[in-house]
Amino acid sequence: MAHFLLIYDLAEDYMDRREAFRAEHLALAGAAADAGELLLGGALTGPSDTALLVFTTAERAEAFARSDPYVAEGLVRRFSIREWQTVVGSAASEPLGQGLA
């Protein structure tokens, strides 16, 4: 399975403003996770200036971002989608052999 990172560049006031939109954002994320489209998601800390969400397709990542209230309300300054070539771990898209040196 391929992996695609949805990368959010968060606004400086993200932590102050997110509460008003958090329930809707989490409902959207929960629905995407339940559908098997969103594998992981969360914000980086120290500082909270970036969030990463791992999707199974670039199209689902794009659709999520376009409908996310965090994006619509300016809590996300910009977003990008990058394919992530994973090679280690049970869910890797292109796993290496078992014996890693």
N, C-alpha and C positions, 0 to 999 in steps of 0.2 A: 504494500500500500504506500503510495506517495504521501509526502507531508508538505504542507504549505504553511508558512508563517505569515500571519496577519500581524504587522508591527504597527503599533499606535505610538505616535509621538504626542505625549500628553501636555495639555496646557499647564502653565505654572500654577493656576488656581484649581487644578483638577480635584485635589483632596477636599477643598472647601466647597466645591459645587456638585460633586458627584451624588450626594445623598438624594437630591430631588429626582434623579434619573436612574438610580441604582436598581430599583425593583424591576423596572421595565427592561433594563440592560441584562440583568441576571435571568429574567424570564426568557428573553431572546436567546441567551447563551444556553440555558437549560434545555430549551426546545431543540437547538442545534446539536447539543450533546446527546439527547435522547434519540435523535434521528441518526446518530453515528457519524455526523459531519464534523463536529468539533471534538477534538480529542483531549485537549488541555487548554487552559487559559488562565491568565492572571497578570498582575502588575509587578514590575520590578520594584524593589524597595531600596531606600537609602541612596538616592532620592527616588520618589515615585514619579519618574518622568517618562517611563516607557511601559507599555503592556504588550504581551505576546500571546497570541492565540494560535493553536495548531489545528489546521483543517485538513481534510482529506482531498479537497480539490480547490484550485484557485478560484473557480466560479462561486463556490459556496462561501469562501472567505470574502470575496467582493460583495456578494449579496448581503452577507452579515453586516459588513461595514456600512453599506448604503442604507441599511434599515436600523442601525444602532443609534439610540438617542444620544449616546456620548459623542458620536460624530456630528449628528444633526444640531446639537446644542453647543458645539464648540469646545467640548472638553478634550477632544482629540484635534490637535493642530493640523496633523496630516497623517495619512496611513500609507503603508506599502505592503505588497504581497511578494514573498520570495519563496521559491521552491527550496526545500531543505533536504539535502541528500543525506539520509541517515544510514549509518553503516554498522552501528553497534547497538545491541539490545534486542529484546524479543520482538519488538514491533518495527525494527529497522526496515526501510524500504529496499535497501540493497545490502543485505547482511554479509559480513565477512565470514570466513571460516570460523569454526569453534575455537581453535587454538590461536589466540592473539598473543603476540610476543610483547 
